[in-house]
Amino acid sequence: MKKTMFLLFFLLIAIAGYHFFVQKMDVGMRRLYYEKILKPRVKPAPVIRYHDKLTLGIYRPELPMNFAVFFMMQDSLRARFNIISLYQSWGMGSDYDFNEEIMKEIARHGYTPMLTWEPWLSAFPEYKNQLVYRSLRKIADGDFDHYIIRYARSAVYFAHPMYLRFAHEMTNPWYGWAAKYNNKPKDYRDAWNHVVHIFRMEGAGNVAFVWTPYSVADTAFYPGDSSVDAIGIDVFNYGTSQPGGIWKDFYSVCKPMYDAYKKIHKPFILAEVGTTTAGGSRKDWYKEMFHELAIGTFPNIASVVFFDNPSGRSPDGLYVDLRLSADSSVYAAIKDNVQLLVNTK
């Protein structure tokens, strides 16, 4: 009886040891595969140079599932777009994970994704449906490293070049990471640098980080030259679509932001560009925009990304049609200057 019990005990120990050993081997092999196979095949981040040809990009709600309007716009301008813009919130669950299928679909067509990564925390179980105050300090302190690390590793698996706009428009009161919700400039800088550090430690060298301020007064939130690859500017003319609103041409909207941040000596990406027709002409607005770019008024601008959205929102929360594609006469008006500035098809 004692001999049987001893053999049974020994067998249980052996089984447990085997599973422990196999599990350790499996983790080790997966880590070895990640370090020696996946990381070396990661392509470099997008090169952003403002002395090269201007690159164009676009956000449309149906991309990359339907390219019909996208291709029509390329054909109408006879210019190739380079960037496809996407938006994703933070959270727990498949809706908030890195969507490799969508990203690969963009890369398969030869385009570069630009992901605006919005650190809402209300989709995590511990903060379900809550607006979390000082959320950026929690990110900087490592409370969400499990999510960031997983996302960064997924970017490594993706391997293709991409842009990442983390926590854009940091003083816009719409957003839970804004200063309005007790997020201090240091919290923002620390959170940004913590995210960048994790991506770099995980080997996501394919990611270019685009810092996007909201106002001319956001310099205190700048994370530092070593962790920023480009400055993003969102340029919108809402015209008279909101109470007390006035029509503003491209120069009037872009110039203050450009002047406030050009001293940083980073390339600029106009990460969201759009205008309404309330109070003026969409065709004339874009014609003036490309004229200003063609004559070198804003020499550090490397890319223009159209916010081609029929349901944009004004600062007052009103819906505004911001599509360039809503007016086919725009193409003929801007085509000549587009040809001068961008890589043609």
ABEGO torsion letter per residue (X at the ends): XAAAAAAAAAAAAAAAAAAAAAAAAAAAAAAAAAAAAAAAABBBBBBBBAABBBBBBBBBAAOAABAAAAAAAAAAAGBBBABBBBBBBBEBEAAABBBAAAAAAAAAAGBBBBBBBBBBAAABAAABGBBBBGAAAAAAAGAAAAAAAAAAAAAAAAGBBBBBBBGBGAABAABAABAAAGBBAAAAAAAAAAAAAAAAAAGBAABBBBBBBABAAAAAABAEAAABABBBBBBBBAEAABBGBBBBBAAAAAAAAAAAAAAAGBBBBBABBBBBABGBBAAAAAAAAAAAAAAGABAABABBBBBBBAABBBAAGBBBBABAAABAAAAAAAAAAAAAABBBX
